[in-house]
């Protein structure tokens, strides 16, 4: 209007540029309703900029940015947990098929341990997902791959610790006096649940061998 000074016009352009930057932020993982809410918050900022209410513009930018960041993180956690759950059900189905048709397989106890290692990784994902430093900017493909990788690492760690047990280097007396399947399942779960478990065991074994 006629009452808008050149200084106000300059400030308005500056704040509209700020709003445009926030508006261009990635919202690829948000739902349609969440994107609409995000744009509504920015719309309040644009209206405030037209009326030269700079404090309201700053507040709108802050609210919209926080809303978008929080929803992105929530969506990322949802995708990660969803993928991990899908993989777990596929694994359970495969394992049940295996024990049903091959109940006397000589390595069935080993497969129990590997299965429990993957289960440990799944439980670890669920118990720690709230503490994960997630930006929320990754694509769904990245979240699916991350969930698969975490559970695969659990299976690998379980396999490694079972090989250590079968070698007789550690816990040999327990294996002789206790159900092998139970020991493999318990140790496998621990290996999958704790990322530091297997590395610490391997480090301890290496030190023992070095000191001999």
BASEFI-686156 format. One line per 5 residues: number of its first residue (from 1); their letters; for each residue x, y, z of N, C-alpha, C. Coordinates in pm, whole numbers, plus 32768, in hexadecimal, padded with zeros to 4 digits. Each point is the difference from the previous one (the first is absolute). Example, Ala and Ser with C-alpha at 12.3 -4.5 7.8 and 13.67 -1.06 7.14 Angstrom:
! BASEFI-686156
1	AS	8527:7DC7:830C:7FA7:8077:8000:805A:8078:8000 | 7FDD:8069:7FB8:8052:8077:8006:7FB3:806D:8049
END
This chain:
! BASEFI-686156
1	XXXXX	8052:7F8A:8000:7FAE:8076:8000:8055:807B:8000 | 7FC1:8078:8006:8049:807E:7FFE:804F:8015:807F | 7FD8:7FC0:8070:8044:8014:8080:807C:7FA9:8011 | 801C:7FA9:7FA0:8073:7FA6:800A:807D:804C:7FD2 | 8062:8007:8057:807B:8047:7FDF:805E:7FA5:7FB2
6	XXXXX	8067:803E:7FC9:8064:7FB2:7FB8:8047:7F9D:805C | 8013:802B:807D:803E:7FA7:8061:7FA9:7F86:801A | 7F7D:8018:800B:7FA3:7F91:8015:8000:7FA1:7F88 | 8007:8039:7F89:8004:7FAB:7F88:807E:7FA9:7FFE | 806F:803B:802A:807D:7FB4:8005:7FF6:7F8F:8066
11	XXXXX	7FC8:8022:8076:7FEF:7F9B:8069:7F9F:7F92:7FD2 | 7F96:802B:7FBD:7F9D:7F9F:7FD0:8041:7F9D:7FA0 | 804F:8034:7FA2:8044:7FA8:7FA1:805F:7F9F:8047 | 8042:8033:8067:805D:7FAC:804B:7FB5:7F8E:8045 | 7F90:8020:8040:7FB5:7F9A:804A:7FB9:7F9F:7FA1
16	XXXXX	7FD2:8033:7F90:7FC2:7FA6:7F9D:8069:7F9F:7FC9 | 807A:8030:7FF0:806C:7FA8:7FD3:801A:7F92:8068 | 7FFA:8024:8081:8011:7F9D:806B:7F91:7F97:7FFA | 7F86:8030:7FEB:7F8F:7FA4:7FF6:800D:7FA3:7F88 | 8031:8038:7F92:8013:7FAF:7F87:8067:7F91:8017
21	XXXXX	8068:801F:804D:8068:7F9D:801D:7FC5:7F8C:8051 | 7FB0:8022:8066:7FC0:7F98:8052:7F9D:7FB1:7FAC | 7FB8:8046:7FA9:7F9D:7FBF:7FAA:8041:7F9B:7FA3 | 807E:8016:7FDE:8047:7FA7:7FA2:803E:7F87:8045 | 7FF7:7FF7:8085:803A:7F8F:8048:7FBA:7F7E:7FDA
26	XXXXX	804A:7F94:8007:7FCC:7F7D:7FD9:7F91:7FD0:805C | 7F91:7FD3:7FC5:7F90:7FC7:804B:7FD6:7F7B:7FC1 | 8061:7FBA:7FC4:7FE1:7F8A:7FB0:7FC4:7F8D:8052 | 8021:7FF9:8081:7FCD:7F92:8052:7F7F:8021:804A | 7FD2:807D:7FF5:7F88:802A:8048:7F82:7FD6:7FB5
31	XXXXX	7F95:7FED:804D:7F80:7FE0:7FC2:7FC5:807E:7FC2 | 7F97:7FEE:7FB0:7FC0:8072:7FBF:7FC9:8062:8068 | 7FC3:7FCC:8068:7FC8:8056:8069:806E:804E:8048 | 8070:7FBF:801B:806F:8043:8044:803C:806D:7FA8 | 8008:7FE7:7F7F:8034:8066:7FA4:7FA3:8079:7FFC
36	XXXXX	7F7D:7FE7:8000:7F9F:806E:8002:800F:8052:807F | 800F:7FBE:8072:8011:8048:807E:8080:8054:7FFF | 806A:7FC9:7FC8:807F:8047:7FF5:7FEF:807E:7FAB | 7FBA:7FF4:7F91:7FEC:8072:7FA7:7FA3:8068:803F | 7F9F:7FD2:804F:7FA9:805E:8045:804E:8056:8062
41	XXXXX	805D:7FC2:8046:8053:804B:805F:8053:8069:7FB8 | 8036:7FD9:7F8C:804B:8062:7FB3:7FA5:806C:7FC7 | 7F85:7FD8:7FDF:7FA0:8063:7FCD:7FE6:806E:8064 | 7FFC:7FDE:8080:7FF1:8065:8069:8075:8061:7FFC | 8075:7FCA:7FE6:8077:8055:7FF8:7FFB:805F:7F89
46	XXXXX	7FD2:7FCE:7F8E:7FF5:8056:7F89:7F9C:8072:8018 | 7F91:7FDF:8041:7F9C:8067:801E:803B:8069:805F | 804B:7FCF:8064:803E:805D:805F:8066:8059:7FBA | 8048:7FC8:7F9E:8063:804F:7FB7:7FBD:806F:7FAF | 7F8B:7FE4:7FC7:7FB9:8064:7FB3:7FD4:8075:8058
51	XXXXX	7FE7:7FE3:8082:7FD6:8068:805D:8073:8034:8055 | 807A:7FD8:7FDA:807A:8030:8043:8007:7FD9:8093 | 7FC5:7F8E:8022:8009:7FCD:808A:8075:7F9E:8007 | 8078:8036:8012:8079:7FAE:7FF5:8009:7F96:806E | 7FD4:8021:8079:8007:7F9E:806D:7FA8:7F87:7FE1
56	XXXXX	7F8C:8019:7FC6:7FA7:7F90:7FDD:803C:7FAC:7F90 | 804A:8042:7FA6:8042:7FB5:7F95:8068:7FA2:803B | 8050:8035:805C:8066:7FAD:8040:7FC0:7F8B:804C | 7F92:801B:8043:7FBC:7F98:804B:7FC8:7F94:7FA1 | 7FC9:802C:7F8F:7FCA:7FA2:7F9E:806E:7FA9:7FC5
61	XXXXX	8073:803C:7FE3:8072:7FB4:7FCB:8030:7F99:8066 | 800A:802D:807D:802D:7FA5:806B:7F9F:7F8C:8012 | 7F7F:801D:8005:7F9C:7F98:8014:7FFB:7F9E:7F8C | 8003:8037:7F85:7FFA:7FAA:7F89:807C:7FA8:7FF7 | 8074:8039:801D:807D:7FB2:7FF9:8000:7F91:8068
66	XXXXX	7FD6:801F:8079:7FFB:7F9A:806A:7F9B:7F93:7FDD | 7F8D:8027:7FCE:7F99:7F9F:7FDA:8035:7FA2:7F94 | 803F:8038:7F9C:8034:7FB0:7F91:806F:7FA3:8031 | 805B:8030:8054:806D:7FAC:8033:7FCA:7F8D:8055 | 7FA2:801F:8059:7FC7:7F99:8058:7FB5:7F96:7FB1
71	XXXXX	7FB0:802C:7F9E:7FB4:7FA0:7FB1:805D:7FAB:7FA9 | 806B:803C:7FCC:8060:7FB5:7FB0:8042:7F92:8052 | 8027:8022:807B:8040:7F9E:8058:7F9F:7F90:8024 | 7F83:8024:801C:7F9B:7F9B:801F:7FEC:7FA2:7F8A | 7FF9:8038:7F88:7FEB:7FAF:7F89:8077:7FA4:7FE7
76	XXXXX	8079:8032:8019:8077:7FAE:7FED:8000:7F8A:8060 | 7FDD:801B:807E:7FFB:7F94:8063:7F94:7F9A:7FDA | 7F90:8032:7FCF:7F94:7FA5:7FD7:802F:7FA6:7F8E | 8043:8039:7F9C:802F:7FB2:7F8E:8067:7F97:802C | 8059:8028:805B:8066:7FA4:8030:7FC2:7F8B:804C
81	XXXXX	7FA4:801E:805B:7FC0:7F97:804E:7FA6:7FA9:7FA9 | 7FBD:803E:7FA1:7FAA:7FB3:7FA5:8053:7F9D:7FAF | 8070:802F:7FC9:8055:7FA8:7FB0:8037:7F8E:8055 | 802E:8020:8079:8038:7F99:8059:7F97:7F97:8022 | 7F84:802B:8015:7F94:7FA3:8022:7FDF:7FA6:7F8A
86	XXXXX	7FFE:8038:7F88:7FE6:7FB0:7F88:806C:7F94:7FF0 | 807F:8029:800F:806D:7FA2:7FF4:7FF6:7F92:806A | 7FD8:8027:8078:7FF5:7F9D:806C:7F97:7F97:7FE0 | 7F8C:802B:7FD0:7F96:7FA0:7FE0:802A:7FA4:7F8D | 8048:8037:7F9F:8033:7FAC:7F94:8063:7F99:8036
91	XXXXX	8054:802C:805D:8061:7FA6:803C:7FBB:7F93:8052 | 7F9C:8027:804E:7FB7:7F9E:8050:7FBE:7F98:7FA6 | 7FC3:802D:7F94:7FC1:7FA4:7FA3:8064:7F9F:7FC4 | 8074:8033:7FD9:8068:7FAB:7FC6:8033:7F9B:8067 | 8013:802F:807A:8035:7FA9:8069:7F9B:7F93:8025
96	XXXXX	7F80:8024:800B:7F99:7F9C:801F:7FF7:7F97:7F91 | 800C:802C:7F85:8000:7FA4:7F8E:8077:7F9F:800B | 8072:8039:8027:807A:7FB0:800A:7FF3:7F95:806D | 7FD4:8027:8078:7FFB:7F9F:806F:7F8E:7F9C:7FEC | 7F9C:8025:7FAF:7F91:7FA3:7FE7:802A:7F90:7FA0
101	XXXXX	8048:8027:7F96:8024:7F9E:7F9A:808A:7FC0:8018 | 8053:8040:8051:8085:7FC9:801D:8019:7FFE:8098 | 7FAA:7FBC:804B:800C:8002:8092:807B:7FB8:8035 | 803D:7FAA:7FAF:8076:7FB5:802D:8080:8030:7FBE | 7FFC:8077:7FC9:8078:8035:7FBE:8072:800B:8065
106	XXXXX	807A:7FD5:7FDE:806F:8000:8060:8027:808A:8032 | 7FE1:8067:7FB4:8026:8088:8028:7F88:8051:802F | 7F96:7FBE:8029:7F88:8048:802B:801B:805A:8077 | 8054:7FD2:805D:8020:8053:8075:8049:8080:7FD9 | 8054:7FF3:7F9A:8047:8077:7FCE:7F9D:8063:7FC5
111	XXXXX	7F9F:7FCD:7FB4:7F9C:8058:7FC5:7FA9:8043:806C | 7FEA:7FB8:806E:7FB9:803C:8071:804D:807A:8034 | 8083:7FEF:800E:8053:806E:8031:8000:8077:7FA3 | 8009:7FE4:7F7C:8000:806D:7F9D:7F78:8046:7FFF | 7F96:7FB2:8009:7F7A:803A:8005:7FF1:805C:8079
116	XXXXX	8031:7FD2:8074:7FF6:8052:8079:805B:807B:7FF8 | 806D:7FF4:7FB6:8056:8075:7FEB:7FB8:806D:7FB2 | 7FB5:7FD5:7F99:7FAF:8060:7FB4:7F91:8039:8056 | 7FC4:7FAA:8054:7F9A:802F:805B:8037:8067:8063 | 807C:7FE9:802D:8040:8060:805B:8013:8087:7FBE
121	XXXXX	8025:8000:7F80:800F:807D:7FB6:7F7B:8049:7FF4 | 7F96:7FB3:7FE9:7F7B:803C:7FF4:7FD7:8042:8083 | 8015:7FBA:806F:7FDF:8039:8083:8054:807C:801B | 807F:7FFB:7FD7:8058:8073:8013:7FCE:807A:7FB4 | 7FD1:7FEB:7F85:7FCA:806F:7FB1:7F89:803F:8048
126	XXXXX	7FA7:7FAE:8036:7F89:8033:8044:8021:8048:8082 | 8061:7FCE:8049:801F:803C:8082:8055:807F:7FF3 | 8042:8011:7F8E:8059:8072:7FF2:7FD2:8066:7F9A | 7F90:7FE5:7FBD:7FDA:8058:7F91:7FE5:808F:802E | 7FD0:800E:807D:7FE5:8087:8033:807E:8050:8019
131	XXXXX	8071:7FBA:800E:807F:8043:801B:8054:8013:7F83 | 7FD0:7FCA:7F90:804D:800B:7F84:8004:8090:7FCF | 8073:8029:7FCE:8010:8087:7FC9:7FD4:7FFE:7F6E | 7F7D:8013:7FEC:7FC7:7FF8:7F7A:7FDE:808B:7FCD | 802D:8020:7F87:7FE2:8083:7FC6:7F77:8001:7FBD
136	XXXXX	7FD4:7F8A:7FD3:7F7F:7FF8:7FBB:8008:8024:7F6D | 8079:800D:7FCB:8010:802B:7F74:8019:7F8B:7FA2 | 8013:7F88:8037:801B:7F8B:7FAD:7F85:7FD1:7FB4 | 8015:7FC1:7F8F:7F92:7FC9:7FB1:7FD1:7F7D:8040 | 7F87:7FD2:7FE0:7FD1:7F7F:8035:8061:7F8E:7FE1
141	XXXXX	803E:8002:7F8B:805E:7F97:7FDB:8074:7FF8:8063 | 8030:8074:802D:806E:8003:8060:7FD5:7FC2:8084 | 7F86:801E:802C:7FCF:7FCA:807F:7FEF:7F68:7FF7 | 7FCD:7FCF:7F90:7FF1:7F70:7FEF:8089:7FBB:7FFF | 8061:803F:7FBD:8086:7FC7:7FFA:8041:8002:808A
146	XXXXX	7FEC:806C:804B:803B:8009:8086:7FC8:7F95:805C | 7F7C:7FEB:7FFB:7FC3:7F99:8054:8036:7F76:7FDB | 800B:7FE5:7F7E:8033:7F7E:7FD3:8091:7FEE:802C | 8050:806A:7FF3:808D:7FF8:8025:8012:7FE5:8094 | 7FAF:8043:8053:800A:7FED:8091:7FE0:7F70:8026
151	XXXXX	7F99:7FC9:7FC3:7FD9:7F77:8021:8063:7F9B:7FC5 | 8038:801F:7F8D:8066:7FAA:7FC5:807D:7FFD:8057 | 8025:8072:8035:8074:8006:805A:7FE7:7FAA:807C | 7F84:8003:8033:7FDF:7FAB:8072:8013:7F6E:7FE0 | 7FD7:7FD6:7F87:8012:7F74:7FD6:8094:7FDE:7FF1
156	XXXXX	804D:805E:7FC9:8091:7FE9:7FEE:8045:7FF4:8088 | 7FE0:805B:805D:803B:7FFB:8085:7FDE:7F7D:8045 | 7F81:7FD4:7FF2:7FD7:7F82:803D:804E:7F8C:7FC4 | 8015:8002:7F7D:804D:7F96:7FBD:808F:7FFC:8034 | 803C:8076:800F:808B:8008:8030:800C:7FC7:808D
161	XXXXX	7FA5:8028:8059:800A:7FD2:808A:7FE4:7F6B:800B | 7FA8:7FCB:7FA9:7FE5:7F70:8000:807B:7FB3:7FD0 | 8047:8035:7F9C:807C:7FC2:7FD3:8068:7FFD:806E | 8003:806B:804E:805D:8005:8073:7FDB:7F94:8065 | 7F7E:7FF2:801A:7FD2:7F9A:805F:8020:7F73:7FCC
166	XXXXX	7FE8:7FE8:7F80:8018:7F7B:7FC7:8094:7FDD:7FFF | 8055:8066:7FFE:8090:7FE6:8003:802F:7FCF:8088 | 7FAC:8015:8068:8024:7FD4:8086:805B:805E:804A | 8018:8078:7FCA:8059:805F:8041:7FC4:8035:8081 | 7F7C:801B:7FFD:7FBC:8036:8076:7F81:7FAF:801B
171	XXXXX	7FD7:8000:807E:7F83:7FC3:802E:7FF1:7F6E:7FD7 | 806E:7FBB:7FF3:7FF9:7F75:7FD6:7FBA:7FA9:8068 | 801A:801B:8082:7FC1:7FB3:806C:7F69:8013:8000 | 7FD3:807B:7FE6:7F70:801C:7FFE:7FBD:7FB7:7F8C | 8042:7FFD:7F8D:7FC8:7FBB:7F8C:7FF0:7F6B:8019
176	XXXXX	805B:7FC7:804F:7FFB:7F71:801D:7F94:7FDD:8065 | 7FDE:8062:8055:7FA0:7FE4:806C:7F76:803C:7FE9 | 7FF1:8051:7F99:7F81:8045:7FE6:7FD5:7FE7:7F6F | 7F7F:8015:7FE7:7FCC:7FF1:7F79:804A:805C:7FA0 | 8037:7FC5:7F96:804A:804F:7F9E:7FA6:8068:7FBE
181	XXXXX	7F85:7FD8:7FE2:7FA3:805D:7FC0:7FE5:8078:805A | 7FF2:7FE9:8081:7FE5:806C:805F:8075:8060:8008 | 8079:7FC9:8006:8078:8055:8009:8011:8052:7F81 | 7FF0:7FC0:7F8C:800E:8048:7F81:7F96:806E:7FF2 | 7F85:7FE0:802B:7F94:8061:7FF5:801A:8079:805A
186	XXXXX	802B:7FE6:807C:8019:806D:805F:8076:8056:7FD6 | 806F:7FC0:7FDC:8077:8049:7FD7:7FE6:8049:7F7C | 7FB4:7FC0:7FA7:7FDF:8040:7F80:7FAE:807D:8014 | 7F9E:7FF9:805B:7FAD:8075:801B:8055:8072:8039 | 8058:7FE0:805D:8058:8067:803A:8058:803F:7F96
191	XXXXX	8032:7FAC:7FA4:8057:8033:7F95:7FB5:805F:7FA5 | 7F80:7FE0:7FE4:7FB1:8057:7FA9:7FD0:807D:8046 | 7FE4:7FF5:8080:7FC9:8071:804A:806B:8069:801E | 8076:7FD2:8029:806B:805D:8024:806B:8002:7F94 | 8015:8073:7FC4:8062:800C:7F95:8090:7FF2:8035
196	XXXXX	8011:8013:8084:8086:7FFA:803A:8023:7F75:8033 | 7F9D:7FA5:8005:8016:7F7E:803E:8069:7FAE:7FB5 | 7FEB:7FE9:7F7F:805D:7FAE:7FB3:8089:8042:7FF2 | 8009:8083:7FDE:8084:803E:7FFA:804E:7FF5:8084 | 7FBA:800C:8072:8045:7FF6:8080:8031:7F71:8019
201	XXXXX	7FAF:7F9C:7FD9:8029:7F74:800E:807A:7FE3:7FA8 | 7FFB:802E:7F83:806E:7FE8:7FA4:8080:8045:802F | 7FF0:8079:8034:8074:8048:8033:803E:7FB6:8076 | 7FAB:7FC9:8057:8030:7FB4:8074:804A:7F82:7FD2 | 7FCA:7FBB:7F9D:8041:7F86:7FCE:8086:801E:7FBF
206	XXXXX	8005:806F:7FB6:807C:8026:7FBD:806D:8020:8068 | 7FD9:8044:806B:805F:8020:806A:8033:7F82:8044 | 7FA5:7FA0:8016:8028:7F82:8040:8063:7FB5:7FAA | 7FE6:7FFA:7F7D:8058:7FB9:7FA6:8088:8046:7FF4 | 7FFC:8085:8007:807C:804D:7FF4:8059:7FEE:807B
211	XX	7FC1:7FF3:8075:804A:7FF4:807E:8037:7F75:8017 | 7FD2:7F9F:7FB0:8032:7F77:8014:808F:7FF3:7FCD
END
